[in-house]
């Protein structure tokens, strides 16, 4: 029977729910399980395809042509499972589906409401293809308390009740800030986040707490007391040298063990983490270094070129080389000498983009690479949209 893991976030956004979900998927794979990872975004856009890269970062395009959230790129990179259009949904798409059915008469004239019609549509999406995997990991975008996220939280509450005991668990990611002036690691934001989550009918089985360093046992015991979560199910998500150290770090924190224990599954079989140990070794102990200039239009937000940056990192890992990427706004080349910026790089990469702004600068960077015979990459498959 398929097990469902719902990953939610609290306190603030951008804590790393996508990375945590991807790393957990990799750990479950290392134990021999088949997984699929899925993203549910509460925003009202139908998909990220028309959103500005400055607003939302990269648009990740799946093999079957869906324009999705960049977290699906993390899912693919960590698990090797190709994402599909059925792995990403938004409030906009959900409401579009509901309204289309209403216009066709599928609801037989009933009054259309968030409950049950919208929540039912979300539940149907969650279960697509579930019978093909051992674990379905579903990340809910945004943070608990967001008004647009309420239908999703209600849907997963209903879903867990319908599936019954032992089929679903909830993992909640929060922030534990360190107040330097007082020298204290504060648990109160996490306590309030869990209180908010429980007020809408969801009780976390596992807490993943984002902090600069490992969380001491004393703070874990305090969280266990006030959040009604087992001490061993409170996991530190601390700063790492690389995101690709995350599977090993979470394994050391016993995240995979906490998940299996929550499902009352056997934990005796040890995971095969040899691949991740090799990756970590090559990242942390490289034999050399190369510097690559990325000349683009959306360099103020690195996530706009996430897949490109990670592809360079992967190339470095495979060759035991550290890749240092430097982001350069293509517009600067329209105002000054390109050699000033590009002469000290091992290679130059020009990603795609649309609109006139910055295009001349990208052409000048390409011209410099050709004349100086520098290694040059032109990324034609970049997943961007028409925003300038």
C-alpha positions in Angstrom: 0.0 0.0 0.0 1.3 3.4 -1.0 2.5 5.7 1.9 1.9 9.4 1.6 4.2 12.1 3.1 2.9 15.7 3.2 5.5 18.3 3.7 4.4 21.7 4.9 6.2 24.9 5.9 5.8 27.6 8.6 7.2 30.9 9.9 8.8 32.1 6.7 9.1 30.9 3.1 12.3 29.7 1.3 13.5 27.5 4.2 14.1 24.6 1.9 11.0 22.5 1.7 11.9 21.5 -1.8 15.4 20.5 -0.9 14.2 18.6 2.2 11.6 16.7 0.1 14.2 15.8 -2.5 16.7 14.7 0.0 14.1 12.5 1.8 13.2 11.0 -1.5 16.8 10.1 -2.1 17.1 8.5 1.3 14.0 6.4 0.8 15.4 5.3 -2.6 18.7 4.3 -0.9 16.6 2.0 1.3 15.2 0.3 -1.8 11.8 2.1 -2.0 10.2 3.5 -5.2 9.2 7.2 -4.8 7.5 10.0 -6.6 7.7 13.6 -5.6 4.9 16.1 -6.2 4.4 19.9 -5.7 1.1 21.6 -4.8 1.4 25.4 -5.2 -1.4 27.7 -3.7 -0.8 30.6 -6.0 -3.6 31.5 -8.5 -1.4 31.4 -11.6 -2.3 28.3 -13.7 1.4 27.5 -13.9 4.7 29.5 -13.5 5.0 29.8 -17.3 3.9 33.4 -17.4 5.6 34.5 -14.2 8.7 36.8 -14.2 12.0 35.1 -13.4 12.5 37.9 -10.9 9.2 37.0 -9.2 9.4 33.2 -9.2 12.8 32.0 -10.5 13.2 29.3 -13.1 10.3 27.7 -14.9 11.2 24.0 -14.9 9.9 22.2 -18.0 9.2 18.5 -17.7 9.8 15.9 -20.4 6.1 15.9 -21.3 6.1 19.7 -21.7 4.6 21.0 -18.4 5.8 24.3 -17.1 6.4 23.8 -13.4 7.9 25.0 -10.2 11.7 24.9 -10.0 11.5 22.5 -7.0 10.7 19.7 -9.5 14.2 20.2 -10.8 15.5 19.4 -7.3 13.3 16.3 -7.3 14.8 15.1 -10.5 18.4 15.8 -9.6 18.2 14.1 -6.3 16.1 11.0 -7.2 16.6 10.6 -11.0 12.8 10.2 -11.3 11.7 12.2 -14.3 9.0 14.7 -13.3 5.7 14.7 -15.2 2.9 17.2 -15.7 1.0 15.2 -13.1 3.6 16.2 -10.5 2.8 19.9 -10.3 -0.5 21.7 -9.7 -1.6 25.2 -8.6 -4.7 26.8 -7.2 -5.2 28.3 -10.6 -5.2 25.0 -12.3 -7.4 23.4 -9.7 -10.0 26.2 -10.0 -9.8 26.1 -13.7 -10.6 22.3 -13.7 -13.5 22.9 -11.3 -15.0 25.7 -13.3 -14.6 23.8 -16.6 -16.5 20.8 -15.1 -19.2 23.2 -13.8 -19.7 24.7 -17.2 -20.0 21.2 -18.7 -22.7 20.3 -16.2 -20.6 17.6 -14.5 -21.8 18.8 -11.0 -25.5 18.4 -12.1 -26.4 22.0 -11.1 -25.1 21.8 -7.5 -23.7 24.9 -5.8 -19.9 24.8 -6.3 -18.0 25.3 -3.1 -14.4 25.0 -1.8 -15.5 22.1 0.2 -16.1 19.6 -1.3 -15.5 20.5 -4.9 -12.1 22.2 -4.8 -10.8 19.9 -2.1 -12.0 16.8 -4.0 -10.1 18.0 -7.1 -6.9 18.4 -5.0 -7.3 14.9 -3.5 -7.8 13.4 -7.0 -4.5 15.1 -8.1 -2.6 13.7 -5.1 -3.6 10.1 -5.9 -2.7 10.1 -9.6 -0.3 7.2 -10.2 0.1 6.5 -6.5 -0.3 2.7 -7.0 3.0 2.7 -9.0 5.2 3.8 -6.0 5.9 2.9 -2.4 6.0 6.5 -1.2 4.3 9.6 -2.6 5.9 12.8 -1.2 3.7 15.9 -1.6 5.1 19.3 -0.9 2.6 22.1 -0.1 4.0 25.5 -1.3 3.9 28.6 0.9 3.5 28.6 4.6 0.8 27.6 7.1 -1.6 30.4 7.6 -1.5 31.7 4.0 -5.2 32.2 3.0 -4.7 30.8 -0.5 -3.2 27.6 1.0 -6.2 26.7 3.2 -8.0 24.5 0.6 -4.8 22.4 0.2 -4.4 22.0 4.0 -8.0 21.0 4.3 -7.7 18.6 1.4 -4.7 16.8 2.9 -6.5 16.6 6.2 -9.5 15.0 4.5 -7.2 12.7 2.5 -5.4 11.4 5.6 -8.7 10.7 7.3 -10.1 8.8 4.3 -6.9 6.7 3.8 -6.9 5.7 7.5 -4.2 5.1 10.1 -0.8 4.2 8.8 -1.2 5.7 5.3 -0.2 9.3 5.8 2.2 11.4 7.9 2.8 15.1 8.1 6.3 16.7 8.1 6.5 20.4 9.0 9.5 22.6 8.3 10.1 25.6 10.4 12.7 28.3 11.3 14.6 28.3 14.6 16.4 31.7 14.7 19.5 32.4 16.8 19.4 35.7 18.6 23.1 36.8 18.8 22.6 39.5 21.4 21.1 37.1 23.9 23.0 34.0 22.6 19.7 32.1 22.4 18.2 29.7 19.9 14.5 30.4 19.9 11.9 27.7 19.7 8.8 30.0 20.0 8.4 30.6 16.2 8.2 26.8 15.7 5.8 26.5 18.6 3.5 29.1 17.0 3.8 27.5 13.6 2.8 24.1 14.9 -0.1 25.7 16.9 -1.3 27.3 13.6 -1.1 23.9 11.8 -3.0 22.1 14.6 -5.7 24.8 14.5 -6.6 23.6 11.0 -6.7 20.0 12.0 -3.1 18.8 11.1 -0.7 17.5 13.6 2.9 17.1 12.5 4.5 13.7 13.0 8.0 15.1 12.2 9.5 18.5 12.7 12.4 19.7 10.5 13.9 22.8 12.1 16.0 25.1 9.9 18.9 26.6 11.9 22.4 27.8 11.3 23.9 24.9 13.4 22.7 21.6 14.8 19.9 22.0 17.3 21.0 20.9 20.9 19.1 18.1 22.6 17.8 20.5 25.2 16.0 22.6 22.6 14.7 19.4 20.9 13.2 18.2 24.2 11.6 21.6 24.7 10.0 21.4 21.2 8.9 17.8 21.9 7.1 19.0 25.0 5.3 22.0 23.5 4.7 20.7 20.0 3.6 17.1 21.0 6.2 15.6 18.7 8.6 12.8 19.8 12.2 14.1 20.5 13.7 11.6 18.0 11.3 13.0 15.3 12.7 16.5 15.6 15.3 16.9 12.9 18.0 19.6 12.5 18.3 21.2 9.0 21.5 23.1 9.5 23.7 25.1 7.0 25.8 22.9 4.7 28.6 23.5 2.3 26.5 22.2 -0.6 22.9 21.1 -1.1 24.2 17.8 -2.2 25.4 17.1 1.3 21.8 17.1 2.4 21.0 13.4 2.1 23.9 12.4 4.3 23.2 15.2 6.8 19.5 14.2 7.1 20.5 10.6 7.4 22.9 11.5 10.3 19.9 13.3 11.9 17.8 10.1 11.3 15.2 11.7 9.1 14.6 8.5 7.2 14.4 6.5 10.4 11.8 9.0 11.8 9.7 8.6 8.7 9.8 4.8 8.8 9.0 4.8 12.5 6.1 7.1 11.9 4.7 4.5 9.5 5.7 1.6 11.9 7.9 0.1 9.2 11.0 -2.0 9.5 14.2 0.1 10.0 16.7 -2.8 10.2 17.8 -2.6 6.5 20.6 0.0 6.2 20.5 2.4 3.2 23.1 2.3 0.5 24.5 5.8 0.5 27.7 5.1 -1.4 26.7 7.3 -4.3 26.0 10.3 -2.0 29.3 9.7 -0.1 31.2 9.9 -3.5 29.3 13.1 -4.4 30.1 14.7 -1.0 33.7 13.7 -1.4 34.1 15.3 -4.8 32.3 18.5 -3.7 34.3 19.0 -0.5 37.7 17.8 -1.7 38.0 18.8 -5.4 41.2 18.4 -7.3 41.0 21.7 -9.1 38.8 24.7 -9.9 37.3 26.4 -12.9 35.6 29.8 -13.1 32.7 30.2 -15.5 31.0 33.5 -16.4 27.2 33.3 -16.8 26.1 36.3 -18.9 22.3 36.7 -18.7 19.4 38.9 -18.2 18.1 37.7 -14.8 21.3 37.5 -12.8 19.9 39.4 -9.8 18.0 36.2 -8.9 20.2 33.1 -9.2 17.1 30.8 -9.1 16.2 32.2 -12.5 19.0 30.0 -13.9 18.8 27.2 -11.4 19.0 24.2 -13.7 22.0 25.8 -15.6 23.8 26.4 -12.3 23.2 22.9 -11.1 24.2 21.4 -14.4 27.6 23.1 -14.1 27.9 21.8 -10.5 27.1 18.3 -11.7 29.8 18.6 -14.3 32.2 19.6 -11.6 31.2 16.7 -9.4 31.7 14.2 -12.2 35.2 15.5 -12.9 36.1 16.2 -9.3 36.5 19.9 -10.0 35.0 22.9 -8.2 33.0 25.1 -10.5 32.8 28.7 -9.5 30.0 30.5 -11.3 29.9 34.2 -11.5 26.7 36.0 -12.6 27.1 39.0 -14.9 24.3 41.2 -16.1 24.5 41.2 -19.9 23.5 44.9 -19.9 26.9 45.9 -18.5 28.6 45.0 -21.8 26.5 47.6 -23.6 28.2 50.2 -21.4 31.8 49.1 -21.0 34.6 46.9 -22.3 33.7 43.1 -22.2 37.4 42.2 -21.7 37.2 43.8 -18.3 34.7 41.2 -17.1 35.5 38.1 -19.2 39.2 37.8 -19.6 39.9 35.8 -16.4 37.3 33.1 -16.9 37.8 29.5 -18.0 34.6 29.6 -20.0 31.6 31.7 -20.8 27.9 30.6 -20.7 25.1 32.7 -22.2 21.7 31.4 -21.3 18.5 32.1 -23.2 16.0 34.9 -22.7 13.4 36.9 -24.4 12.9 40.5 -25.3 15.4 43.2 -26.4 16.8 44.2 -23.1 20.3 42.8 -22.6 20.3 41.0 -25.9 23.1 43.2 -27.4 25.3 42.5 -24.4 24.9 38.7 -24.8 25.9 39.0 -28.4 29.0 41.0 -27.4 29.9 38.3 -24.8 29.6 35.6 -27.6 31.8 37.7 -29.9 34.5 38.0 -27.2 34.5 34.2 -26.7 34.8 33.6 -30.4 37.6 36.2 -30.9 39.6 35.0 -27.8 38.8 31.3 -28.5 37.4 30.9 -25.0 35.2 27.9 -24.2 31.7 29.0 -24.9 28.2 27.6 -24.0 25.0 28.8 -25.5 22.0 27.4 -23.7 19.1 27.1 -26.2 16.9 25.0 -23.9 16.6 27.4 -21.0 13.1 27.3 -19.5 12.3 31.0 -19.5 9.2 33.1 -20.4 8.6 36.3 -22.2 9.1 38.6 -19.2 11.7 41.4 -19.6 
